[in-house]
Amino acid sequence: MHPDIHLTLHHARAAELSAEAEPRPARRHDLRTRLGWALVEVGLRLAARPGTAPAH
């Protein structure tokens, strides 16, 4: 298949899938992102804390 045709079909299929996808509220995504990064930060602080006992 010619690369240009393949790319055109890919873009068409991506547009179809995007149109079928259910829209998610942006606020929920923002909250999830902030919560996720907060958990990562807490985990890094716990891992970097000196004097902690190793996990078994």
PDB file of N, CA, C and O in Angstrom:
ATOM      1  N   MET A   1       0.853  -1.176   0.000  1.00  0.00           N
ATOM      2  CA  MET A   1       0.000   0.000   0.000  1.00  0.00           C
ATOM      3  C   MET A   1       0.899   1.239   0.000  1.00  0.00           C
ATOM      4  O   MET A   1       1.916   1.283   0.692  1.00  0.00           O
ATOM      5  N   HIS A   2       0.519   2.214  -0.764  1.00  0.00           N
ATOM      6  CA  HIS A   2       1.282   3.450  -0.866  1.00  0.00           C
ATOM      7  C   HIS A   2       1.237   4.184   0.478  1.00  0.00           C
ATOM      8  O   HIS A   2       0.177   4.243   1.099  1.00  0.00           O
ATOM      9  N   PRO A   3       2.359   4.742   0.940  1.00  0.00           N
ATOM     10  CA  PRO A   3       2.400   5.408   2.255  1.00  0.00           C
ATOM     11  C   PRO A   3       1.375   6.532   2.415  1.00  0.00           C
ATOM     12  O   PRO A   3       0.805   6.701   3.493  1.00  0.00           O
ATOM     13  N   ASP A   4       1.140   7.293   1.359  1.00  0.00           N
ATOM     14  CA  ASP A   4       0.182   8.399   1.458  1.00  0.00           C
ATOM     15  C   ASP A   4      -1.239   7.874   1.680  1.00  0.00           C
ATOM     16  O   ASP A   4      -2.004   8.452   2.452  1.00  0.00           O
ATOM     17  N   ILE A   5      -1.582   6.796   1.010  1.00  0.00           N
ATOM     18  CA  ILE A   5      -2.911   6.205   1.182  1.00  0.00           C
ATOM     19  C   ILE A   5      -3.050   5.638   2.583  1.00  0.00           C
ATOM     20  O   ILE A   5      -4.085   5.794   3.231  1.00  0.00           O
ATOM     21  N   HIS A   6      -1.990   4.974   3.047  1.00  0.00           N
ATOM     22  CA  HIS A   6      -2.013   4.412   4.397  1.00  0.00           C
ATOM     23  C   HIS A   6      -2.209   5.518   5.442  1.00  0.00           C
ATOM     24  O   HIS A   6      -2.992   5.357   6.378  1.00  0.00           O
ATOM     25  N   LEU A   7      -1.510   6.619   5.282  1.00  0.00           N
ATOM     26  CA  LEU A   7      -1.628   7.740   6.219  1.00  0.00           C
ATOM     27  C   LEU A   7      -3.025   8.350   6.175  1.00  0.00           C
ATOM     28  O   LEU A   7      -3.580   8.704   7.215  1.00  0.00           O
ATOM     29  N   THR A   8      -3.591   8.474   4.989  1.00  0.00           N
ATOM     30  CA  THR A   8      -4.943   9.016   4.841  1.00  0.00           C
ATOM     31  C   THR A   8      -5.961   8.118   5.534  1.00  0.00           C
ATOM     32  O   THR A   8      -6.855   8.603   6.228  1.00  0.00           O
ATOM     33  N   LEU A   9      -5.821   6.794   5.341  1.00  0.00           N
ATOM     34  CA  LEU A   9      -6.724   5.852   6.011  1.00  0.00           C
ATOM     35  C   LEU A   9      -6.560   5.900   7.528  1.00  0.00           C
ATOM     36  O   LEU A   9      -7.538   5.799   8.269  1.00  0.00           O
ATOM     37  N   HIS A  10      -5.327   6.053   7.978  1.00  0.00           N
ATOM     38  CA  HIS A  10      -5.068   6.155   9.417  1.00  0.00           C
ATOM     39  C   HIS A  10      -5.760   7.381  10.007  1.00  0.00           C
ATOM     40  O   HIS A  10      -6.390   7.293  11.061  1.00  0.00           O
ATOM     41  N   HIS A  11      -5.645   8.510   9.338  1.00  0.00           N
ATOM     42  CA  HIS A  11      -6.283   9.737   9.822  1.00  0.00           C
ATOM     43  C   HIS A  11      -7.809   9.607   9.816  1.00  0.00           C
ATOM     44  O   HIS A  11      -8.483  10.089  10.726  1.00  0.00           O
ATOM     45  N   ALA A  12      -8.345   8.956   8.788  1.00  0.00           N
ATOM     46  CA  ALA A  12      -9.799   8.765   8.718  1.00  0.00           C
ATOM     47  C   ALA A  12     -10.272   7.882   9.867  1.00  0.00           C
ATOM     48  O   ALA A  12     -11.280   8.184  10.507  1.00  0.00           O
ATOM     49  N   ARG A  13      -9.558   6.801  10.131  1.00  0.00           N
ATOM     50  CA  ARG A  13      -9.939   5.888  11.224  1.00  0.00           C
ATOM     51  C   ARG A  13      -9.776   6.572  12.584  1.00  0.00           C
ATOM     52  O   ARG A  13     -10.603   6.375  13.475  1.00  0.00           O
ATOM     53  N   ALA A  14      -8.747   7.353  12.747  1.00  0.00           N
ATOM     54  CA  ALA A  14      -8.546   8.077  14.001  1.00  0.00           C
ATOM     55  C   ALA A  14      -9.682   9.067  14.241  1.00  0.00           C
ATOM     56  O   ALA A  14     -10.135   9.231  15.374  1.00  0.00           O
ATOM     57  N   ALA A  15     -10.139   9.720  13.188  1.00  0.00           N
ATOM     58  CA  ALA A  15     -11.256  10.653  13.317  1.00  0.00           C
ATOM     59  C   ALA A  15     -12.542   9.917  13.685  1.00  0.00           C
ATOM     60  O   ALA A  15     -13.335  10.412  14.486  1.00  0.00           O
ATOM     61  N   GLU A  16     -12.753   8.721  13.095  1.00  0.00           N
ATOM     62  CA  GLU A  16     -13.936   7.921  13.444  1.00  0.00           C
ATOM     63  C   GLU A  16     -13.902   7.509  14.910  1.00  0.00           C
ATOM     64  O   GLU A  16     -14.900   7.637  15.620  1.00  0.00           O
ATOM     65  N   LEU A  17     -12.765   7.019  15.354  1.00  0.00           N
ATOM     66  CA  LEU A  17     -12.648   6.590  16.748  1.00  0.00           C
ATOM     67  C   LEU A  17     -12.814   7.762  17.707  1.00  0.00           C
ATOM     68  O   LEU A  17     -13.427   7.622  18.765  1.00  0.00           O
ATOM     69  N   SER A  18     -12.278   8.894  17.345  1.00  0.00           N
ATOM     70  CA  SER A  18     -12.410  10.078  18.188  1.00  0.00           C
ATOM     71  C   SER A  18     -13.869  10.521  18.283  1.00  0.00           C
ATOM     72  O   SER A  18     -14.322  10.946  19.345  1.00  0.00           O
ATOM     73  N   ALA A  19     -14.598  10.421  17.181  1.00  0.00           N
ATOM     74  CA  ALA A  19     -16.014  10.805  17.179  1.00  0.00           C
ATOM     75  C   ALA A  19     -16.848   9.835  18.005  1.00  0.00           C
ATOM     76  O   ALA A  19     -17.839  10.236  18.615  1.00  0.00           O
ATOM     77  N   GLU A  20     -16.458   8.562  18.030  1.00  0.00           N
ATOM     78  CA  GLU A  20     -17.205   7.550  18.792  1.00  0.00           C
ATOM     79  C   GLU A  20     -16.907   7.611  20.291  1.00  0.00           C
ATOM     80  O   GLU A  20     -17.723   7.175  21.103  1.00  0.00           O
ATOM     81  N   ALA A  21     -15.768   8.138  20.651  1.00  0.00           N
ATOM     82  CA  ALA A  21     -15.355   8.152  22.053  1.00  0.00           C
ATOM     83  C   ALA A  21     -16.294   9.035  22.864  1.00  0.00           C
ATOM     84  O   ALA A  21     -16.772  10.069  22.398  1.00  0.00           O
ATOM     85  N   GLU A  22     -16.539   8.593  24.088  1.00  0.00           N
ATOM     86  CA  GLU A  22     -17.378   9.382  24.990  1.00  0.00           C
ATOM     87  C   GLU A  22     -16.546  10.520  25.560  1.00  0.00           C
ATOM     88  O   GLU A  22     -15.427  10.307  26.025  1.00  0.00           O
ATOM     89  N   PRO A  23     -17.093  11.726  25.523  1.00  0.00           N
ATOM     90  CA  PRO A  23     -16.338  12.845  26.097  1.00  0.00           C
ATOM     91  C   PRO A  23     -16.286  12.725  27.624  1.00  0.00           C
ATOM     92  O   PRO A  23     -17.281  12.390  28.266  1.00  0.00           O
ATOM     93  N   ARG A  24     -15.141  12.997  28.176  1.00  0.00           N
ATOM     94  CA  ARG A  24     -14.974  12.972  29.631  1.00  0.00           C
ATOM     95  C   ARG A  24     -14.899  14.403  30.127  1.00  0.00           C
ATOM     96  O   ARG A  24     -14.353  15.276  29.454  1.00  0.00           O
ATOM     97  N   PRO A  25     -15.440  14.633  31.290  1.00  0.00           N
ATOM     98  CA  PRO A  25     -15.337  15.990  31.846  1.00  0.00           C
ATOM     99  C   PRO A  25     -13.872  16.352  32.104  1.00  0.00           C
ATOM    100  O   PRO A  25     -13.120  15.561  32.675  1.00  0.00           O
ATOM    101  N   ALA A  26     -13.487  17.524  31.690  1.00  0.00           N
ATOM    102  CA  ALA A  26     -12.094  17.952  31.841  1.00  0.00           C
ATOM    103  C   ALA A  26     -11.730  18.086  33.314  1.00  0.00           C
ATOM    104  O   ALA A  26     -10.588  17.829  33.696  1.00  0.00           O
ATOM    105  N   ARG A  27     -12.680  18.480  34.135  1.00  0.00           N
ATOM    106  CA  ARG A  27     -12.395  18.664  35.553  1.00  0.00           C
ATOM    107  C   ARG A  27     -12.019  17.348  36.222  1.00  0.00           C
ATOM    108  O   ARG A  27     -11.119  17.313  37.062  1.00  0.00           O
ATOM    109  N   ARG A  28     -12.698  16.271  35.857  1.00  0.00           N
ATOM    110  CA  ARG A  28     -12.385  14.975  36.451  1.00  0.00           C
ATOM    111  C   ARG A  28     -10.978  14.545  36.064  1.00  0.00           C
ATOM    112  O   ARG A  28     -10.223  14.037  36.893  1.00  0.00           O
ATOM    113  N   HIS A  29     -10.632  14.754  34.796  1.00  0.00           N
ATOM    114  CA  HIS A  29      -9.294  14.390  34.347  1.00  0.00           C
ATOM    115  C   HIS A  29      -8.244  15.218  35.084  1.00  0.00           C
ATOM    116  O   HIS A  29      -7.201  14.701  35.485  1.00  0.00           O
ATOM    117  N   ASP A  30      -8.529  16.494  35.257  1.00  0.00           N
ATOM    118  CA  ASP A  30      -7.595  17.367  35.957  1.00  0.00           C
ATOM    119  C   ASP A  30      -7.415  16.901  37.401  1.00  0.00           C
ATOM    120  O   ASP A  30      -6.298  16.897  37.917  1.00  0.00           O
ATOM    121  N   LEU A  31      -8.499  16.512  38.047  1.00  0.00           N
ATOM    122  CA  LEU A  31      -8.418  16.029  39.422  1.00  0.00           C
ATOM    123  C   LEU A  31      -7.621  14.737  39.491  1.00  0.00           C
ATOM    124  O   LEU A  31      -6.791  14.563  40.384  1.00  0.00           O
ATOM    125  N   ARG A  32      -7.866  13.832  38.554  1.00  0.00           N
ATOM    126  CA  ARG A  32      -7.109  12.576  38.522  1.00  0.00           C
ATOM    127  C   ARG A  32      -5.620  12.837  38.332  1.00  0.00           C
ATOM    128  O   ARG A  32      -4.787  12.207  38.984  1.00  0.00           O
ATOM    129  N   THR A  33      -5.292  13.748  37.456  1.00  0.00           N
ATOM    130  CA  THR A  33      -3.891  14.057  37.190  1.00  0.00           C
ATOM    131  C   THR A  33      -3.224  14.634  38.430  1.00  0.00           C
ATOM    132  O   THR A  33      -2.125  14.221  38.800  1.00  0.00           O
ATOM    133  N   ARG A  34      -3.886  15.582  39.065  1.00  0.00           N
ATOM    134  CA  ARG A  34      -3.305  16.190  40.271  1.00  0.00           C
ATOM    135  C   ARG A  34      -3.156  15.170  41.389  1.00  0.00           C
ATOM    136  O   ARG A  34      -2.141  15.160  42.086  1.00  0.00           O
ATOM    137  N   LEU A  35      -4.159  14.310  41.570  1.00  0.00           N
ATOM    138  CA  LEU A  35      -4.082  13.281  42.608  1.00  0.00           C
ATOM    139  C   LEU A  35      -2.955  12.297  42.302  1.00  0.00           C
ATOM    140  O   LEU A  35      -2.209  11.899  43.197  1.00  0.00           O
ATOM    141  N   GLY A  36      -2.837  11.913  41.044  1.00  0.00           N
ATOM    142  CA  GLY A  36      -1.776  10.988  40.653  1.00  0.00           C
ATOM    143  C   GLY A  36      -0.402  11.542  40.941  1.00  0.00           C
ATOM    144  O   GLY A  36       0.449  10.843  41.492  1.00  0.00           O
ATOM    145  N   TRP A  37      -0.173  12.791  40.575  1.00  0.00           N
ATOM    146  CA  TRP A  37       1.133  13.391  40.827  1.00  0.00           C
ATOM    147  C   TRP A  37       1.389  13.593  42.318  1.00  0.00           C
ATOM    148  O   TRP A  37       2.530  13.502  42.772  1.00  0.00           O
ATOM    149  N   ALA A  38       0.331  13.866  43.079  1.00  0.00           N
ATOM    150  CA  ALA A  38       0.498  13.990  44.542  1.00  0.00           C
ATOM    151  C   ALA A  38       0.924  12.655  45.135  1.00  0.00           C
ATOM    152  O   ALA A  38       1.779  12.615  46.020  1.00  0.00           O
ATOM    153  N   LEU A  39       0.337  11.563  44.656  1.00  0.00           N
ATOM    154  CA  LEU A  39       0.725  10.235  45.140  1.00  0.00           C
ATOM    155  C   LEU A  39       2.158   9.888  44.743  1.00  0.00           C
ATOM    156  O   LEU A  39       2.887   9.266  45.516  1.00  0.00           O
ATOM    157  N   VAL A  40       2.551  10.284  43.561  1.00  0.00           N
ATOM    158  CA  VAL A  40       3.937  10.064  43.135  1.00  0.00           C
ATOM    159  C   VAL A  40       4.887  10.837  44.031  1.00  0.00           C
ATOM    160  O   VAL A  40       5.925  10.315  44.436  1.00  0.00           O
ATOM    161  N   GLU A  41       4.542  12.069  44.342  1.00  0.00           N
ATOM    162  CA  GLU A  41       5.395  12.891  45.201  1.00  0.00           C
ATOM    163  C   GLU A  41       5.525  12.284  46.594  1.00  0.00           C
ATOM    164  O   GLU A  41       6.619  12.246  47.158  1.00  0.00           O
ATOM    165  N   VAL A  42       4.413  11.809  47.147  1.00  0.00           N
ATOM    166  CA  VAL A  42       4.454  11.180  48.472  1.00  0.00           C
ATOM    167  C   VAL A  42       5.313   9.924  48.432  1.00  0.00           C
ATOM    168  O   VAL A  42       6.114   9.684  49.336  1.00  0.00           O
ATOM    169  N   GLY A  43       5.149   9.125  47.388  1.00  0.00           N
ATOM    170  CA  GLY A  43       5.942   7.903  47.256  1.00  0.00           C
ATOM    171  C   GLY A  43       7.431   8.203  47.152  1.00  0.00           C
ATOM    172  O   GLY A  43       8.252   7.509  47.751  1.00  0.00           O
ATOM    173  N   LEU A  44       7.776   9.233  46.396  1.00  0.00           N
ATOM    174  CA  LEU A  44       9.192   9.591  46.281  1.00  0.00           C
ATOM    175  C   LEU A  44       9.752  10.093  47.599  1.00  0.00           C
ATOM    176  O   LEU A  44      10.904   9.820  47.935  1.00  0.00           O
ATOM    177  N   ARG A  45       8.945  10.821  48.340  1.00  0.00           N
ATOM    178  CA  ARG A  45       9.423  11.294  49.653  1.00  0.00           C
ATOM    179  C   ARG A  45       9.638  10.120  50.603  1.00  0.00           C
ATOM    180  O   ARG A  45      10.616  10.096  51.350  1.00  0.00           O
ATOM    181  N   LEU A  46       8.733   9.155  50.578  1.00  0.00           N
ATOM    182  CA  LEU A  46       8.886   7.978  51.436  1.00  0.00           C
ATOM    183  C   LEU A  46      10.093   7.142  51.027  1.00  0.00           C
ATOM    184  O   LEU A  46      10.799   6.614  51.887  1.00  0.00           O
ATOM    185  N   ALA A  47      10.334   7.020  49.742  1.00  0.00           N
ATOM    186  CA  ALA A  47      11.460   6.224  49.257  1.00  0.00           C
ATOM    187  C   ALA A  47      12.787   6.904  49.555  1.00  0.00           C
ATOM    188  O   ALA A  47      13.791   6.222  49.762  1.00  0.00           O
ATOM    189  N   ALA A  48      12.817   8.221  49.582  1.00  0.00           N
ATOM    190  CA  ALA A  48      14.064   8.953  49.799  1.00  0.00           C
ATOM    191  C   ALA A  48      14.336   9.222  51.268  1.00  0.00           C
ATOM    192  O   ALA A  48      15.391   9.750  51.616  1.00  0.00           O
ATOM    193  N   ARG A  49      13.398   8.865  52.131  1.00  0.00           N
ATOM    194  CA  ARG A  49      13.555   9.142  53.557  1.00  0.00           C
ATOM    195  C   ARG A  49      14.688   8.276  54.125  1.00  0.00           C
ATOM    196  O   ARG A  49      14.633   7.051  54.007  1.00  0.00           O
ATOM    197  N   PRO A  50      15.714   8.883  54.739  1.00  0.00           N
ATOM    198  CA  PRO A  50      16.823   8.105  55.312  1.00  0.00           C
ATOM    199  C   PRO A  50      16.393   7.389  56.593  1.00  0.00           C
ATOM    200  O   PRO A  50      15.557   7.886  57.348  1.00  0.00           O
ATOM    201  N   GLY A  51      16.970   6.239  56.818  1.00  0.00           N
ATOM    202  CA  GLY A  51      16.685   5.512  58.049  1.00  0.00           C
ATOM    203  C   GLY A  51      15.441   4.674  58.025  1.00  0.00           C
ATOM    204  O   GLY A  51      15.028   4.190  59.079  1.00  0.00           O
ATOM    205  N   THR A  52      14.825   4.473  56.901  1.00  0.00           N
ATOM    206  CA  THR A  52      13.642   3.634  56.848  1.00  0.00           C
ATOM    207  C   THR A  52      14.059   2.175  56.763  1.00  0.00           C
ATOM    208  O   THR A  52      15.098   1.846  56.191  1.00  0.00           O
ATOM    209  N   ALA A  53      13.255   1.324  57.326  1.00  0.00           N
ATOM    210  CA  ALA A  53      13.530  -0.094  57.310  1.00  0.00           C
ATOM    211  C   ALA A  53      13.211  -0.668  55.923  1.00  0.00           C
ATOM    212  O   ALA A  53      12.216  -0.277  55.312  1.00  0.00           O
ATOM    213  N   PRO A  54      14.043  -1.591  55.419  1.00  0.00           N
ATOM    214  CA  PRO A  54      13.768  -2.185  54.119  1.00  0.00           C
ATOM    215  C   PRO A  54      12.523  -3.070  54.187  1.00  0.00           C
ATOM    216  O   PRO A  54      12.252  -3.693  55.214  1.00  0.00           O
ATOM    217  N   ALA A  55      11.777  -3.120  53.102  1.00  0.00           N
ATOM    218  CA  ALA A  55      10.573  -3.947  53.039  1.00  0.00           C
ATOM    219  C   ALA A  55      10.958  -5.401  52.894  1.00  0.00           C
ATOM    220  O   ALA A  55      11.967  -5.726  52.268  1.00  0.00           O
ATOM    221  N   HIS A  56      10.165  -6.264  53.465  1.00  0.00           N
ATOM    222  CA  HIS A  56      10.434  -7.706  53.388  1.00  0.00           C
ATOM    223  C   HIS A  56       9.723  -8.324  52.254  1.00  0.00           C
ATOM    224  O   HIS A  56       9.835  -9.531  52.039  1.00  0.00           O
TER     225      HIS A  56
END
